[in-house]
Amino acid sequence: MRDLTWPRPGTAYLGLALDGSAAASLMSRHGLAIVHGPDGFVSSIGASWMRDDVPPGLLLDIGRPIPAPALPDCGP
């Protein structure tokens, strides 16, 4: 996956993998980035997704889950 909002390519991506055409349509319709606003804070779309969930069919099933860190053994 390639995130075009990064100034240079990264080695890993931790974020929401969205369907490209649906994301472009949302940005065009709302005139702003999906997750962050022009002030660098969360956009209205991002806030609604945090509150109400991402719309069905928008997320892509790619990548791999991030493993949970091992918990220390506290003994008996």
Secondary structure, 3 states (H helix, E strand, C coil): CCCCCCCCCCCCCCCCCECHHHHHHHHHHHCCCCCECCCCCECHHHHHHHHHCCCCCCECCCCCCCCCCCCCCCCC
